[in-house]
C-alpha cells in the first residue's frame, strides 16, 4: 500500500466516524424523543442536568434520613451545631465563605465582650438567616453603619443561625451565649419557613414532638445505630456521584450535544434507580424500628393532633418564643427585630423570572410547597399579637417583589447574593426606623 493510499484510507475512516457520530447525534436529537417521548428531548435533558448538578444530600423527610446531618454534631443545649472539621458545603453544594468557629457557628465567635465602641448584632434563625450572614454581612454592616444611631461605632455581626434550626432553638441559642457572658446590642431573628414546614415534614410523620429539633431521632441515636448510618452513607455517596457527573457534563462541550446528554441520562438513570432502592431500604428499616424508639428519640407526646392542629401549635410556639427573645433582649439592654423571611411559596405577588419558574419551585404536593403555603398566612395573622407583646416585627415576604433579576436559587427557600443583599438592607432600614438618635454618653445604644 502506497503512502497516498494509506492517507486516503485514514481520511475515509475519519469521515466515516464523523458521519456515524453525526447520524447518532441526529438520532439522539430527533428520533429518540419522537419514539421514546419528549422527556428525552435535549431541552428537557438539560433541565434535568441542572437539577442533578444541584442535587442535595438526602434529608429526613417522608421517611428518609438527612445527609446534611453529617456536617453537624450533637449539642447538649441547642440540639446540634456545625462540626468545625466538616466541609463548608451548603445546600446545593455551595461553599461557605467563612469558617466554622469552636462554638459550631460560621464566622466570629459569638461570645463577645462589652465594648462601647462596637455594636454587636446577633443573627438568629435557620439556613436562610445563616446564609444572610454568610453572603450579606457586608451589606448589613454598611447599611447599619450609615444610621445616625450607630454613628462612630464599629459593627460586628455574629451568627447563631444554622441549617434546620427552628423555634425554640433560636431562643435557646440566645440564652446560651448570654448566660456565658456575651454582650449583644441588637438581636435580629429571621425565620418563619422552618417553623411551619419542618415540624410537619420532619417530626410529625415519625411521632417526634413537633417542638423538638429537626431530624432528632438521628441525632439522638447517633453512634447507637450503625446500620442507619451505613445506609445514609450509601445515599450520600450516590448523591455525590450523580452531582459530580452532572456538573462534569454541564461544564463541558457535552452540554450542547444531544448524544452526550442522552448517554449521561442513561447513566444517571441507573444511579437514580440505585438511589431509589437505597431510600426504600432505609425507609423500611426506619419504619421497622419506629415502634422501638425511646423517649430520648421522640420526646414528650404532642397528643393526637392532626395536621392542622400541629400547624397551629407550631405557629403558637413561634409567636411565644419570639416574645421570650424580645423580653430576654430587653433585659440585657439589647434591641430586637423579628423578621418574617421571604419565600417563593408565601404568595404570588412577585413576577418570577423564567429561571425561577423553572428551577425554584417543587412539584405540587411537595412538603415544602404545601406546608409553606398553608403556614405563612397563619404567621402573618400573628403579627398583631407580636406587636401587642412589644415585639418589633416586620414582614419581608414582599421585599423582593420589585427586583427584576433572579433572586431565588433553589426549590426550598434560599436566595442568591443579590436577594440576600435586598433583605439585609431592608433589615437595616427597619432598625433605623426603630433606633433612637445617638446617646450623649460614652457610647450610643439603640432603643430596644
C-alpha positions in Angstrom: 0.0 0.0 0.0 1.4 3.4 -1.0 1.6 6.3 1.3 -1.2 8.1 -0.5 -3.4 5.1 -0.3 -2.8 4.9 3.4 -3.6 8.5 3.9 -6.8 8.2 1.7 -7.9 5.2 3.8 -7.3 7.2 7.0 -9.3 10.2 5.7 -12.2 7.9 4.6 -12.2 6.2 8.0 -12.3 9.6 9.7 -15.1 10.7 7.5 -17.0 7.5 8.3 -16.5 8.2 12.0 -17.7 11.8 11.7 -20.7 10.6 9.6 -21.5 7.9 12.1 -21.3 10.4 15.0 -23.4 12.8 13.0 -26.1 10.2 12.5 -26.1 9.3 16.2 -26.4 13.0 17.1 -29.3 13.3 14.7 -30.9 10.3 16.1 -30.5 11.5 19.7 -31.8 14.9 18.8 -34.8 14.0 16.8 -35.6 10.2 16.5 -35.2 9.2 20.2 -37.6 12.0 21.5 -40.1 11.1 18.7 -40.1 7.4 19.7 -39.4 7.5 23.4 -41.1 10.7 24.4 -40.4 14.5 24.9 -38.7 13.9 28.2 -35.6 12.7 26.2 -35.5 15.8 24.1 -32.4 18.0 24.6 -34.1 20.9 26.4 -35.7 18.5 28.9 -32.4 16.7 29.4 -30.6 20.0 30.0 -33.2 20.9 32.7 -32.7 17.5 34.3 -28.9 18.1 34.1 -29.2 21.3 36.1 -31.4 19.7 38.7 -29.0 16.8 39.2 -26.0 19.1 39.3 -27.6 20.9 42.2 -28.6 17.6 43.9 -28.8 17.8 47.6 -27.9 15.1 50.1 -30.9 13.1 51.3 -33.0 14.7 54.1 -35.2 13.3 56.8 -38.5 13.9 55.2 -41.1 11.4 54.1 -39.1 8.6 55.7 -35.5 9.5 54.8 -32.5 10.4 56.9 -30.7 13.7 56.4 -27.4 13.8 54.6 -26.8 17.4 55.8 -26.5 15.9 59.4 -23.1 14.6 58.6 -21.9 18.2 58.9 -23.3 18.6 62.4 -22.6 17.5 66.0 -25.0 16.7 68.8 -25.2 19.7 71.3 -26.5 19.3 74.8 -28.5 22.6 74.8 -29.1 23.5 71.2 -29.8 20.2 69.6 -27.0 20.4 67.1 -24.2 22.7 65.9 -21.9 22.7 62.9 -18.8 20.5 63.0 -15.7 22.8 62.5 -13.9 19.9 60.9 -16.7 19.2 58.3 -16.6 20.5 54.8 -18.0 24.0 54.4 -20.6 22.8 51.9 -24.0 24.4 52.0 -27.3 23.4 50.4 -26.8 22.8 46.7 -23.1 22.3 47.0 -22.2 25.9 47.5 -19.1 26.6 49.7 -19.5 28.8 52.7 -17.1 31.8 52.6 -16.5 31.7 56.3 -15.1 29.0 58.6 -17.0 27.4 61.5 -15.8 28.6 64.9 -15.3 26.5 68.0 -18.9 27.1 69.1 -20.3 25.5 66.0 -21.4 28.6 64.0 -20.0 30.3 61.0 -17.9 33.4 61.4 -17.0 35.3 64.5 -17.2 33.6 67.8 -20.5 34.5 69.5 -19.1 35.2 73.0 -18.3 38.9 72.6 -17.0 41.3 75.3 -18.9 44.5 76.1 -17.4 47.5 74.2 -19.0 50.9 73.8 -17.2 51.4 70.5 -18.6 48.2 69.0 -22.2 47.4 68.0 -22.7 43.6 68.2 -25.6 42.3 66.1 -26.6 38.6 66.5 -28.5 36.9 63.7 -30.9 34.1 64.7 -32.7 31.6 62.5 -32.3 28.7 60.2 -30.4 28.3 56.9 -31.9 31.4 55.4 -30.6 33.5 58.3 -27.3 31.6 58.2 -26.8 32.4 54.5 -27.9 36.0 55.1 -25.0 36.3 57.5 -22.6 34.4 55.1 -23.4 36.4 52.0 -24.8 39.8 53.0 -23.0 40.7 56.2 -21.1 43.5 54.4 -24.4 44.9 53.1 -26.0 44.8 56.6 -22.9 46.3 58.2 -22.7 49.1 55.7 -26.4 49.9 55.9 -26.3 49.9 59.7 -23.1 52.0 59.8 -24.9 54.7 57.8 -27.6 55.1 60.5 -27.2 58.1 62.8 -28.0 56.0 65.9 -24.8 54.0 65.3 -22.5 56.7 64.1 -18.9 56.2 65.0 -19.3 52.6 66.2 -17.7 49.6 64.7 -20.3 46.9 63.7 -19.7 43.2 64.3 -22.3 40.7 63.1 -22.3 37.2 64.7 -24.4 34.3 63.7 -26.4 32.0 65.9 -28.2 30.6 62.9 -27.8 27.1 61.3 -29.4 24.9 58.7 -32.6 23.3 60.1 -32.9 25.4 63.2 -36.4 26.3 64.3 -38.0 27.7 67.4 -37.3 27.3 70.2 -33.7 26.8 69.1 -33.3 30.5 68.3 -34.4 31.4 71.8 -32.2 28.8 73.4 -29.1 29.8 71.4 -29.5 33.4 72.5 -30.0 32.3 76.2 -26.9 30.1 75.9 -24.5 32.8 74.7 -25.9 35.4 77.1 -25.5 33.0 80.0 -21.9 32.5 79.0 -21.3 36.3 79.2 -21.7 37.5 75.7 -22.6 41.2 75.2 -25.1 41.7 72.4 -26.5 45.1 71.4 -29.1 44.1 68.7 -30.8 40.7 68.0 -32.3 40.0 64.6 -34.3 36.9 64.3 -35.0 35.9 60.6 -37.4 32.9 60.4 -40.8 31.5 59.5 -40.3 28.9 56.8 -38.7 26.3 59.1 -41.3 26.9 61.8 -44.3 26.0 59.6 -42.6 23.3 57.4 -40.2 21.2 59.4 -42.4 20.3 62.3 -44.9 18.8 59.8 -42.4 17.3 57.3 -39.6 16.1 59.6 -41.2 15.5 63.0 -44.9 14.7 63.0 -44.6 11.7 60.4 -42.2 10.0 62.8 -44.2 10.7 66.0 -41.5 13.1 67.2 -42.6 16.1 69.3 -43.1 19.0 66.8 -41.1 21.3 69.1 -38.0 19.0 69.0 -35.1 19.7 66.7 -35.3 18.6 63.1 -34.1 15.0 62.5 -33.9 14.5 66.2 -34.1 10.6 66.1 -31.0 10.5 64.0 -29.1 12.8 66.4 -30.4 11.1 69.5 -29.4 7.7 68.2 -26.1 8.8 66.6 -23.4 6.2 67.4 -26.1 3.7 68.5 -27.4 2.7 65.1 -24.6 1.9 62.7 -26.9 0.3 60.2 -28.8 3.5 59.7 -25.6 5.5 59.4 -24.3 3.0 56.8 -27.4 3.3 54.7 -27.2 7.0 55.0 -23.6 7.0 53.8 -24.6 5.0 50.8 -27.3 7.5 49.9 -24.9 10.4 50.3 -22.3 8.7 48.1 -24.8 8.1 45.3 -25.9 11.8 45.5 -22.3 13.0 45.4 -21.5 10.8 42.4 -24.6 11.9 40.4 -23.9 15.6 41.2 -20.2 15.3 40.2 -21.1 13.5 36.9 -23.8 16.0 36.0 -21.5 19.0 36.7 -18.8 17.5 34.5 -21.3 17.4 31.6 -22.8 20.8 32.4 -19.4 22.5 32.4 -18.1 21.0 29.2 -19.0 20.9 25.5 -21.1 17.8 26.1 -23.9 20.1 27.3 -24.5 21.1 23.7 -24.6 17.6 22.4 -27.8 15.6 22.3 -25.9 12.4 22.1 -23.8 13.2 25.2 -26.9 14.3 27.1 -28.7 11.0 26.2 -25.7 9.0 27.3 -25.5 10.9 30.6 -29.2 10.5 31.1 -28.9 6.7 30.7 -26.1 6.5 33.2 -27.8 8.8 35.6 -31.0 6.7 35.4 -29.1 3.7 36.7 -27.8 5.7 39.7 -31.2 7.1 40.3 -32.6 3.5 40.5 -29.9 2.7 43.0 -30.8 5.8 45.0 -34.5 4.8 45.0 -33.7 1.3 46.1 -31.4 2.6 48.9 -34.0 5.1 50.1 -36.7 2.4 50.2 -34.4 0.1 52.2 -33.7 2.9 54.6 -37.4 3.8 54.9 -38.3 0.2 55.6 -35.6 0.0 58.2 -36.6 3.2 60.0 -40.3 2.2 59.9 -39.4 -1.3 61.3 -37.6 0.2 64.2 -40.0 3.1 64.8 -42.0 1.1 67.3 -38.9 0.7 69.4 -38.0 4.4 69.7 -37.4 5.7 73.1 -38.4 8.9 74.8 -34.8 10.1 74.0 -35.6 9.9 70.3 -39.3 11.1 70.1 -39.7 13.4 73.1 -42.9 14.0 75.0 -46.1 13.3 73.1 -47.9 16.1 71.4 -51.2 14.3 71.7 -53.2 13.0 68.7 -53.1 16.3 66.9 -54.0 16.3 63.2 -52.0 18.3 60.7 -54.0 21.5 61.1 -53.7 21.4 64.9 -50.0 20.6 64.8 -49.5 23.6 62.5 -51.4 25.9 64.8 -49.2 24.6 67.7 -46.1 25.3 65.8 -47.2 28.8 64.9 -48.1 29.5 68.6 -44.6 28.3 69.6 -43.1 30.6 67.0 -45.0 33.6 68.5 -44.3 32.8 72.1 -40.6 32.1 71.5 -40.3 35.4 69.7 -41.9 37.2 72.7 -39.4 35.5 75.0 -36.5 36.6 72.8 -37.8 40.2 73.0 -38.0 40.1 76.8 -34.6 38.5 77.1 -33.0 41.0 74.8 -34.6 43.9 76.7 -33.4 42.5 80.0 -29.9 42.7 78.6 -30.3 46.2 77.1 -30.4 45.0 73.5 -32.8 45.9 70.7 -34.8 43.2 69.0 -36.2 42.8 65.5 -38.2 39.8 64.3 -38.2 39.3 60.5 -40.6 37.1 58.6 -38.4 35.8 55.8 -39.5 35.9 52.1 -40.3 32.6 50.4 -41.4 31.7 46.9 -44.4 29.8 48.3 -45.5 32.6 50.6 -47.5 34.5 48.0 -47.9 35.2 44.3 -47.1 39.0 44.2 -43.6 38.6 42.7 -43.2 38.4 39.0 -40.8 35.4 39.0 -38.1 35.2 36.3 -38.2 32.4 33.7 -35.3 30.7 35.5 -37.1 30.9 38.9 -40.3 29.5 37.4 -38.3 26.5 36.1 -35.9 25.9 39.0 -37.2 27.5 42.2 -40.5 25.5 42.7 -41.1 22.0 43.8 -44.0 20.0 42.3 -47.5 20.4 43.7 -48.0 18.4 46.8 -44.3 18.5 47.9 -44.0 19.0 51.7 -42.1 22.3 51.3 -44.6 23.9 49.0 -47.8 22.5 50.7 -46.8 23.3 54.3 -45.3 26.8 53.5 -48.5 27.8 51.6 -50.7 26.7 54.5 -48.4 28.1 57.2 -47.4 31.6 56.1 -51.0 33.1 56.3 -51.0 31.9 60.0 -47.6 33.5 60.6 -48.8 36.8 59.1 -52.0 36.7 61.3 -49.9 36.6 64.4 -48.2 40.0 63.6 -50.7 41.9 65.6 -50.3 39.7 68.7 -46.5 40.0 68.4 -46.7 43.8 68.2 -49.1 43.8 71.2 -46.5 41.9 73.2 -43.9 44.5 72.4 -42.0 42.7 69.6 -40.9 44.8 66.6 -42.0 42.6 63.8 -41.6 43.2 60.0 -43.0 41.0 57.2 -40.4 40.9 54.4 -42.3 38.4 52.2 -42.8 41.1 49.6 -39.3 42.7 49.8 -38.1 41.0 46.6 -41.2 41.8 44.5 -39.7 44.8 42.7 -36.4 43.0 41.9 -36.4 42.1 38.1 -33.4 39.7 38.3 -33.3 36.2 39.6 -33.0 36.0 43.4 -34.2 32.6 44.4 -31.6 29.9 43.9 -33.3 26.6 44.8 -36.7 24.9 45.4 -36.6 25.3 49.2 -36.2 28.9 50.5 -32.7 30.1 49.7 -31.5 33.2 47.8 -28.5 34.3 45.8 -26.3 37.1 47.0 -28.5 39.7 45.2 -31.5 38.5 47.1 -29.8 38.4 50.5 -28.5 42.0 49.9 -32.1 43.2 49.5 -33.1 41.5 52.7 -30.1 42.9 54.6 -30.8 46.5 53.5 -34.5 46.1 54.4 -33.5 44.9 57.9 -31.2 47.9 58.4 -33.9 50.3 57.2 -36.3 48.9 59.8 -33.7 49.0 62.6 -33.1 52.7 61.6 -36.8 53.4 61.9 -36.9 52.0 65.4 -33.5 53.1 66.8 -33.3 56.4 68.6 -30.7 59.1 68.0 -27.2 58.6 69.3 -26.9 58.9 73.1 -24.8 61.7 74.6 -22.8 59.4 76.9 -19.7 57.3 76.3 -21.4 55.3 73.6 -24.7 55.0 71.8 -27.3 52.3 72.3 -30.4 51.6 70.2 -33.7 51.9 71.9 -34.9 48.3 72.2 
